[in-house]
Amino acid sequence: MENTKDKTFWPKNLRPYMTKSNSKAIFQILNTLIPFVFIWALYSNLVQQSLLWAIPFGILMAMLILRSFVLMHDCGHNALFKSNQANKFFGYLLGVVTGMPQYVWSKHHAYHHKTNGDWEKYQGPLSVISTEKYSQLSDRQKIAYRVFRHPALFVPFGGFLYVFFNPRFNWIVGLIKLSGNILKTLLSGSPSKAFQMLKELPSKKWKTPKEFLHQSYNNITLFVIYYFMVQAIGAAEFFSAYILSLTLSGGVGILLFTVQHNFEHAYASDTTRNDYDLAALEGTSYLKLPRFLNWLTADIAYHHVHHLSSTIPNYNLVECHKEFKPYFKSVRRISLKEIPHSLNYLLWDSDNEQLITIKELESSQEVQKFSPA
């Protein structure tokens, strides 16, 4: 076997799998969006009989929204189509389907890839803290830390906030505050300063003017769709299925993303010691999912391969994993039944460069307490 510690090993050997196929990409778009539109059309007719149809159809929609999200994610990496323009266009379209401003999300997601394994800079969706910080919390704060990271809470509420509420709320609040500041500046007799604000669009709700524009494109498109759907089938009928589907897909997405990085003694380094390849192989898991779930999630379960190279299209991940399987012995395999256990690893042990459970920390503190000086 070749030496994987050589930093040229993975870029050189993974290059063939970085090849994009427009035909495969467009087929994935079609086999996702056509069923999605069909389900909405069928629901629009049946919901007139009973609002309870929102539950089964909301679940079906959530499945395809989850798949759309992963395809959108590939577009953000320029890893679905050959053309950057095609990735941008379909990324925007899938962002409308998923309720997420794609450009903004992809920029934030790129930071995750850049800092993977560096828990000093990026603490994951659950904002994991170090063992030192946890030990300094009060008893009440420790209880709150555990409660707000319990899957029964963060999956449904996290999904609602992350996918449906936050992208709309942050844009509206930012827009109102920005408009007020510009108006105040104009009334104070500083038109040049107001013009500069229009140019720079300063706000805590976005990082750059481009992010603001993409938030605006996404939200305006969605508000237009909301209006016509409410006119067509009714407000309760539309939002019952829509919010349920976004909440479920967002919650499951957060859950899957979490266990791909939070698991038993996952590699978790600080900035100075972080090794990118080691983080991909020992700080990123391989989810063992049934074939249907792999289809729904566009093979994102092969997350270790994705983190070795984010430019590998989802439709090449499986073959890449098979070819280099002997090199992936250190990659943690996680089955569906092991997911609850993995979600217990909520603390970063910076000394040992790994994630541990709260019980493990408490046990080690008890040992230290009673060990002889």
Secondary structure, 3 states (H helix, E strand, C coil): CCCCCCCCHHHHHHHHHHCCCHHHHHHHHHHHHHHHHHHHHHHHHHCCCCHHHHHHHHHHHHHHHHHHHHHHHHHHCCCCCCCHHHHHHHHHHHHHHHCCCHHHHHHHHHHHHHCCCECCCCCCCCCCEEHHHHHCCCHHHHHHHHHCCCHHHHHHHHHHHHHHHHHHHHHHHHHHHHHHHHHHHHHCCCHHHHHHHHHHCCCCCCCCHHHHHHHHHHHHHHHHHHHHHHHHHCHHHHHHHHHHHHHHHHHHHHHHHHHCCCCCCCECECCCCCCHHHHHHHCCCEEECCHHHHHHCCCCCEHHHHHHCCCCCHHHHHHHHHHCHHHHCCCCEEEHHHHHHHCCCCEEECCCCEEECHHHHHHHHHHHHHCCC
